[in-house]
């Protein structure tokens, strides 16, 4: 699991295109399978589910989102989280890992989107799993904690199919037995959130903002935000300054850009906020637009979003593509027993979270400063970043140098 983020940073210019974006690629209907599959070239044999690995492009955006398998079987499937596949954030980052692995290893692949979009139910998600399994899926990658109930049902009914639960945890069946065909992959988002908050203040900003998706119910978003506050506090204490932070998840229930969110963030900037951390799917479109309109700064999330807006000072990234590819490798290398039924938690110890230093707009933070922070967070280091956020979100934690204004 080592060096995941090292690979991510090496490919930072590639994955800059996998940053947060709009709805241009959203399917025109709400079916639970992918749409607009191109017809195969009449002069080129269609690949089957075991086509030898091509040399293939490295850039995931050069790999088709749809393919046609000669045997009509798609052995690797992904069931999307809320929002569109090409959200250029969480879904797309995970999908890139699926496509890269499948392309490099000659596997057929297909994505499935639950019906009803952001309003998808557990049954909608289960039907997407069922469609994937009926389509030949041997292994299903599914990002987002909302997948839990549907995955429990599908994994219990189909024990021979393997499930990779991104931003997830081990699951049990109705009798309380651990499902050995599920691996839960989670990240220490609080660590890269901390790095982003620390950098924001060290770069001279004392009026910060955080806007997160999920209405306060998304664990990954909450860890990002809590880490962001802790990092800002550490930097402010070192510099002897006081920081004000607006902290909101009001408009993030659906993880989507909206006129209301853009109006809110524009108001923050107009009232002196200098930089806002956008955390939740295509919500970042609203923040990037407001930042550009006010000649202000923003912070991206999940993947390197520097290619989406010149307002992005840095991004709090996690190795979504690398984690998906890594777990697929465990399955196809015959090593599922190493991870099945277990929790895989990835953080700085695994080089799986951090900031894309090369593409960040830093004037104060040097590579030595950054590396010292990261090393301090690793096991045995002196820097503790807390991940349990419940007390913080309930307003029960105060900070000496950061005044947090919860905007609910």
ABEGO torsion letter per residue (X at the ends): XBGAAAAAAAAAAAAAAABBBBAAABBABABABBBGBBBBBAABBBBBAABBBBAEBABAAABBABBBBAAGBBABBBBBBBEBABAGBAAAAAAAAAAAAAAAAGBBBBBBBBBGEAABBAAAAAAAAAAAAAAGBABBBBBEAAAAAAAAAAAAABAABBBBBBGBBBBBBAAGBBBAABBBBBBBAAAAAAAAAAAAAAAGBABBBBBBBGGGABAAAAAAAAAAAAAAAAAAAAAGBBBBBBBBAAAAAAGBBBAAAAAAAAAAAAAGBABBBBBGEAAAAAAAAAAAAAGBBBBBBGBBAAAABAABABBBBBBAAAAAAAAAAAAAAGAAAAABGBBBBBBAAAGABEBBAAABBBAABBAAAAAAAAAAABBGBABBBBABAAAAAAGABBBAABBBBBBX
